[in-house]
Amino acid sequence: MRSEAHDGTDVVVFAPLMEECAAFLKIAKPAWVEDEPNADLKFLMRPRELFEISGHVICPDAMGRTEAAIAVTKACILYRPRLVIVCGRAGGLRYWGNSARRLSIGDVIVTTKLVDLDIRKMTRYGIDDVRPRVPDLAGEELACAEEVAKSKWWRFLPENKKNPKAHFGSVISGNIILASETMQAEMAELLAEHAHFYRRPPIGIEMEGIGAAMAVLRLRNEQQFFDLRLIMIRGISDFADSHKNLDELHGRHLSSLSAASFAVSYLLRYFGCPGQPQKTVDLD
């Protein structure tokens, strides 16, 4: 998947928060890292002799679709990457309508479709309707991620944490922090009539994905970015319910590392160096 006729960097890793950025760098163990004038981090991975992956980590240390869209657009114009990876945390949706699924804190979600919930009809009685946009992220990126999911992508994690799973599915994205079973039920009811857009019930919820996706999709309209690729990898830190704060307290670090471990494994396979062993990292 590497093309030699490319004058930009290999990858831009968008990690919205500092802890997510630190987790990626801890797992990636780059040969070197240097600060860019605009506060981005330039890195070089050298997993084996005569093989390199160049990239930039961008971290606005702020949540939300607007920050994501601005940061990703700016980084793509500056660095001309082949690939954009969104790497960070998300809430897992274990129960959605009549659906239940086995999700655990520290598992990873690879986004196949994004459900944009920021367009809503409000009445005096509350939210009357949602009008979701559902960008489809299918492509060679997901095919590569499916291969990574079959591998020991978690090998970079400590021995006692090497049991996470990778899940593929739709993810809700919007400027909302969900921490209520009641609100989950209301959102599921509102989205039920739009289910044909995303086939299966969503399995996660996060804030930045839709901003990053719309930035990439718009850039693809420009000839110099027509082959720009995007993959979204999120570690589950909580279940977006009434226990969110407690779950996140214990799960935010592990979920960041899980997402980073899958992302690094993905990079090695996507750019042609699968299975390269590295040392595990400590959670401290």
Sequence and secondary structure as in RCSB ss.txt:
>XXXX:A:sequence
MRSEAHDGTDVVVFAPLMEECAAFLKIAKPAWVEDEPNADLKFLMRPRELFEISGHVICPDAMGRTEAAIAVTKA
CILYRPRLVIVCGRAGGLRYWGNSARRLSIGDVIVTTKLVDLDIRKMTRYGIDDVRPRVPDLAGEELACAEEVAK
SKWWRFLPENKKNPKAHFGSVISGNIILASETMQAEMAELLAEHAHFYRRPPIGIEMEGIGAAMAVLRLRNEQQF
FDLRLIMIRGISDFADSHKNLDELHGRHLSSLSAASFAVSYLLRYFGCPGQPQKTVDLD
>XXXX:A:secstr
   SS  S SEEEE SSHHHHHHHHHHH  SEEEE TTS EEEEEEEETTEEEEEEEE  S  SHHHHHHHHHHH
HHHH  SEEEEEEEEEE SEETTEE    TT EEEEEEEEE   EEEETTEEEEE  B  B  SHHHHHHHHHHT
S GGGGS GGG    EEEEEEEESS     HHHHHHHHHHHGGGGGGTSS   EEESSHHHHHHHHHHHTTSGGG
TT EEEEEEEEEE SSTTHHHHHHHHHHHHHHHHHHHHHHHHHHHTT TT         
